[in-house]
Each structure stands twice: as C-alpha cells, then as structure tokens.
C-alpha cells in the first residue's frame, strides 16, 4: 500500500543520507514530500542533504518547514540554526 511504499522510500532516503549519497537522498526525500508535503522527517532529511550539497537557501526553506511540523524534536531547530549561521543570518 501507499504508506508502506512511503515508509520504504523514507528508509531509502535516510540510508542514502547516512552513506553521504546526497543526490539520491534529495530525490528520495522529494518523492516522499510529493505525497506527504508536511512530513517533518522528510523535510529534515531534505534540508540536511541540501545543506551538504551547499544549497543553503533551499536547505533553510526545507528546515523551516520541518520546524513547523516537527513537534518538539530539538534537532530540527538546531539544524536550522547551523544552516542560518553558515548563511550569516544568526537572527533567524
């Protein structure tokens, strides 16, 4: 079913991210987000992959979306702060 497929795709994205295959991770996370646009883990992973590829503005946008939907996961605002600092925008 669709949820199983998305779960599998999310696992594939996270495995790609873990082995530093940032292009594959980006594609897989984007595919998850096509079906679940507010998925916090997918936005977090996408933001991380984009950051590692040097695409800081896009990473910021994805991590901001993750912050909106991530409940109380402290790693999301921390990751956003790292990207913003890299951009020179420490005020948020």
PyMOL commands that set and color helices and strands:
alter all, ss='L'
color gray80, all
select helices_A, chain A and resi 2-18+22-35+40-52+56-69+74-87
alter helices_A, ss='H'
color red, helices_A
deselect
rebuild
show_as cartoon
